[in-house]
Amino acid sequence: MFLGIDIGSSSSKAVLLDKGGAILGREVVNLGTGSGAIDDVIDVLLEKAGVDRGDILYSVVTGYGRIGYEKADTQITEIGCHAKGVYHDFPEARSIIDIGGQDAKVIRLGDGGRVDNFVMNEKCAAGTGRFFEVMARVLNCSLDDLSGLAAEAEYAVAISSTCTVFAESEVISQLSAGASPASVAWGAHKSVAKRIAGLSGRLGLIPEIVMTGGVALNQSMVRAMEEEIETSILVPESPQTVGALGAAVYAKEKYESASRDQSLQ
């Protein structure tokens, strides 16, 4: 078996592949780097698959917390792992929009799923999952309910602030002035979409476009992004685990490469 591990800033993910490359299981827990949650995720994944740790031939770790995790055989950047994971499910993909808890990335893919170029926003919470956490708190709803609230809106309240702190104050002012929570929620989604579109403009998006990360579970965000770039977007069955899937594919490839090298000696 081959294990891919993705330790993000706000969640931990793991994917298990068999020797044929079939996915045996995926697990996600909403606790990220520094929490130690990844070992619990792996234990649950292996138990469900009926696999012991000794059955793991090779493992790869990626993500924000990969540097501090010493139990994997090797570590690979999340850019490469997202590209590998997307190519596994969507070989026709040429662009990836990944919105995580603390950063956002846009990746351009070439032939065979290789990374041609990428841009990344990791200096500001605006345009990330953290922004939606703040908006949900201000709107007094759960993060899961934010998408549905936005879907009820007849229009979007403009949110001009590009800083999460200032945007929070702006939203509170809009609500105090009588704006509906739904229109503010939709405005928040449109605001993030504009920010990601601006980020992607430095590369240029080429279809097919795939959206990954936990924010891709937010249907209103996918709709806002599609409206902003005027192009349809593909969403994987499990967008949160794409990086872990890519890590598992890398684990399989590295093991097979090492085995071939040994057979030639």
C-alpha positions, 0 to 999 in steps of 0.5 A: 500500500502507498500512503499520502499525507497532507498536513494543512494549516486547518485540516489534516488529510490522508489517502491510501492507494493499493499497488494498482493505484486504486484509492482504498480510502480517504480521511479528513479531520478539521485539525491542522499542523501542530495538533498531532491529528494526522496520526489519528487520521492515518489510524482511522484510514488504515483501520477502515481499509483493514491495513496495518502500518507494516503494509505501507511500502512508501509514504509521502507527506505534503502541506503546510505542516510537512516540515515538522512531520518525520514519520513519512519516507519523504516530503514534497511541496503541496504545489507538486502534490496538487498537480499530481492529484488533479492529473490523477482525476482530471488528466485534461486539466490545465489550471488549478485554483486551490483555496486553503485555510491560510493561503490560495494558489493558482497552478498552471499545468503542462503535458502529463500534469507537470507544473508549468508555473504557479502564483500564491497568496500567503501574506493575507487571509483575504481570499482564503478559508480564514476569510469565510470563517470571519464572515460566518462569525459576523453573520452569526451562522456556521461555516457550512451554512454560509454557502446556503445563505449566499445562495438566497441573495438577490444581489451582492453587497459590494465589499471593497476592503482587501484586508480581512480586518477592514472587511469585517468592519465594513460588513458590520457597517453594511449590516447596521445600515440594513443590508440583508445577511444573505446579500452580505454573504454573497458579497463576501463570496464575490469579493474572494472570487475577484481576489482569486481572479486577480491572482490568476490573472498573473498566470492566465487560466486555461481550461479545463480548470479544477478547483481544490481545497476545502473552500471548493466544497462551498457551492456558492464560492464555485459559482462566484468564481465561475461568474468572475472568470466566465468559465466553468470549473470542475470540482473533484469528488473530494477536493480537500484530499487532492493534495494527499492523493497526489502525495500517495501517487508520488509514493507509489511512483517513488517506490516503483522507481527505487524497485526498478533501480535495485533490479538493474543493479 
